[in-house]
Amino acid sequence: MSESSSDPAMEAAARREFEQTALPLTDNLYGAAMRLTRDPAEAEDLVQDAMVRAFRFWDTFKQGTNIKAWLFTILRNTFINGYHRRGRKRRFQNDVSAQVRSLGPAVATGNSTSHPPGPEEAVNSQITRARIREALDSLPPDYRLAVTLADLEGLSYKEIAEVMDCPIGTVMSRIYRGRKILHKLLYDHAVEIGMVDEGDPPAGQRGSSRARKGSKPAREETTEKISTKDAVDLAAYRDRRRKA
């Protein structure tokens, strides 16, 4: 509460309201703080400092607005103004599911069967997790924060814009570019360790990629799979195209 709120009864009521409204979101703040500091002790300190500031300025919170976005804004500003200036590293907690899911079940789970992974599969899984951490750390800070708030905290574009103090269009661009960079890095790594075939493009690009390549093997494979009648029709179509 601000210093102007000296009425004990009002302060007690505000404290109860703060405890009922803001404190339940502590876990969400801690998750974001962990991705910013990559250290449990520093994350706890950051959340505590942010909560102290939030209670101090509780009378400035507009009831009916998004308290989660309001708290994340305070957390981010506290981090930038304090922890970042002291040179503490900003890293995000590893989250496998969001960026690996599109690469397929073999990459997402570390193996392609239902039985427990063997030694080689376990090694591949650990390598993948380590690479994901590297990929997340390689993102520009603004991209990392935008992707985290969108994919891991579930905030809307508008709410993220309020937290990051930038236009919604900028938020959308940062999320799009951040996701694109992550997916490219993870796909390249999956190919490198043999978890995805090099000729198999990332999910979402398979149809368009095949259409662009138009390679002969793909056409020959299609011809072998279709019926005799369809094959004859296809030959006639190609003949008409040549004459035209």
HELIX and SHEET records of a PDB file:
HELIX    1   1 PRO A    8  THR A   21  1                                  14    
HELIX    2   2 LEU A   23  LEU A   25  5                                   3    
HELIX    3   3 THR A   26  THR A   37  1                                  12    
HELIX    4   4 PRO A   40  ARG A   56  1                                  17    
HELIX    5   5 TRP A   58  THR A   60  5                                   3    
HELIX    6   6 ILE A   67  THR A   78  1                                  12    
HELIX    7   7 PHE A   79  TYR A   83  3                                   5    
HELIX    8   8 VAL A   96  VAL A  100  1                                   5    
HELIX    9   9 ARG A  101  LEU A  103  5                                   3    
HELIX   10  10 PRO A  105  THR A  109  1                                   5    
HELIX   11  11 PRO A  119  SER A  138  1                                  20    
HELIX   12  12 PRO A  141  VAL A  147  1                                   7    
HELIX   13  13 THR A  148  LEU A  152  3                                   5    
HELIX   14  14 TYR A  157  MET A  164  1                                   8    
HELIX   15  15 ILE A  168  GLU A  192  1                                  25    
HELIX   16  16 ARG A  206  LYS A  213  1                                   8    
HELIX   17  17 LYS A  216  LYS A  225  1                                  10    
HELIX   18  18 THR A  228  LYS A  243  1                                  16    
END                                                                             
